[in-house]
Amino acid sequence: MKKLLFSLSLAVLSFVSLSAQRVAVVDINLILESMDDYTNAQLELDKVAAGWRQEIAKEYDEIKSMFNRLQAEKVLLTSEQQLQKEEEIISKEKDVRELQKRRFGPEGDLFKKRQELVSPIQDKVYFAIEDYADDRGYELILDKNGAAGILFASDDLDKTSEIIKRIK
C-alpha cells in the first residue's frame, strides 16, 4: 500500500512539476507530535484504554475463577447443575467479548474517544496547512510519509469537470 501511495505521489509530483505548479511536502506526524494538545490527547487515550483493558482483564480473571470452581465442584454437582454453571461461564465469556468489542472495536468507545480528542487537533493542523498554502501560493501539499496523502490541493488542479465533459 505504501508503495502504491509513493508511486502515486511520484506521479503527481511529476505531473505538477511539469506544469510548473508550486508543491510542498510536510511531515504530518512530526507536526502533530510537536503539539502539546496532541501529546496530551494521546496520553489521555492511553490512560482510558489502559483502564478498559484492566476492566476486561478483571472480567476474564472472573471467568477463569468460575471455571476453576466448576472443575473443583464437578464431582459434587448433578449434570443439570454442571450444565447450568457451564452456561453461566459461556454467557459471561460472551458478555466480556461484547464489552471488548464495544470498547476497542472499529466503531467502539476508543475510536469515538479518539475522534473526540484528536479530530479537532487534526482539523487545526489541516486548516493551518491550507492557510499556509494560500499565503505562499502552493497548489499542492503532500504528506512526507504518505500516510495522509494529499493534504491540500488547489481547486485549480481539479480537472474532474473537464473529464466529465469529454466523456459526454
N, C-alpha and C positions, 0 to 999 in steps of 0.2 A: 504494500500500500504506500509506504514511504517512497519507494522507487517511482511509483506512478505519480505521486504528488511532485516529486523532484523533477521528473521528466516534464510534467505539465508546467511546472514553474519555469523550467528552462525554455520551453516552447513559448510561453507567454513573454518571458524576458526577451527572447529573440525577436518576436513579433513587435514588441514595444520598442526595442532599441532600433529596429529598422524604421519604425515610424517616427523616430526622434521624440518619443514621449519621455516624460520625467518619471523615473521609477525609484523607489526606495525599499529598503529591506530593514525590518526591525525584529528583535527577539522578544516576542510577546511574553515568554516565560520569565525572562530577565526583568522586564518591566514590572510584571505582577509581583515577582519576588522582592523587588525593591520597595514595594509599597507596604507600609505598616498595617494598613487596613486589611490587605490581603493576607499577610502573615498572621494577624490576629484572627481572621476568619478561619484560616486553615487550622490554627491551634484550637479554636472552639469546635470545629468539626471533628478534629481528632479526639477531643475530650468527650464529646457527645457519642461518637462511635465507640470509644472505649467503654463507656458506661453501658451502652446497649450490648456490646459483646460480653461484658461481665454479667449482665442480666440473663442473656441467653445461656452462658456457661453455667450459671447457677441453676437454671431450669434443666439443663442436661445432667447436671450432678444429681438433681432430684429424681430424674428418670432412672439413672444408674442405681440410686439408692432404692427406689421402688423395685427394680429388677432384682437386686441383691436380696431384698426382703422376701420377694416371691420365691427365689431359689431356696432360701433358708427355711421357709414355711411350707414349701411344696408338699412335703410328706404328710403334713397335718391338715391340708385343705382337701375339700371334696373337689371333684372335677369341675363342678359348677363354680365354686369359689375361685379356683385356679383360673378358669376361663374369664371370670369377671375381673380379676386382677390383671390378667394379660390384656384385656380390652381397655382397662384404665391406663395401662402403660402405653399402649398403641395410641390411644386418644391424646394422652399427654405429649407424646412424640409428634403427633400431627399438629397439635397446638403450637409447640415450640418451633416446628418448621415454618408454620404460618407466621409466627412472630418474627422469625429470622427474615422471611420474605418481605414482610411488612416494613421491617427496619432497613434492610440492605438490598432489597430488590431494585430492579431498573426504575420503577416509579415509587420507590419506598421513601420512608421518612428521611433517610440520609440524603437521597437525591433532592428532596424538597428543601431540606435544610441548606444544602449546598447552593441551590438556586436562590434561596432567600438571602444568604450571606455573601455569595461570590458574584452573582449576576450584576448587582449594582456597581461593584468594583470593575468588573469587565466592561460594563457599559461606559463607565467613566474613562477607561483606557481607550476604548474604541472611538468615543467622541473626541478625545484628545488627539488621536491619530488622524481623524477626519479633519479636525481644525488645523492640525499641522500641515496636512496635505493641501488644504485650501490656502493657507497662508504662504506656503512655499511653492505652490504651483505643481505639486506632484499629482500625477494622474493615476498612479497605481502604487500601492504599498503592500508588500508581501511579508508574511511571517518567515523569518530566517530558518526556523526549524520545520516549517511546512505543516505544523500541527493545525494551525488555524487557516492556512491557505491565504486567500486574498483578504486583506484587512480593510482596504479601501480601494475603490475603483471609480474614477470619474464617470459620470453619466455619458460623457462624450465617447468613451470607449465601448459602450454597449451598442452593438450593431444588430441586435435582435430584430428590430422592426425592419431593417433593410433586408435581412434574410427572409423574413416573412413575405415582404413584397415580391422578392424574386421567386418564391415558391408559388405564389398565387397567380 
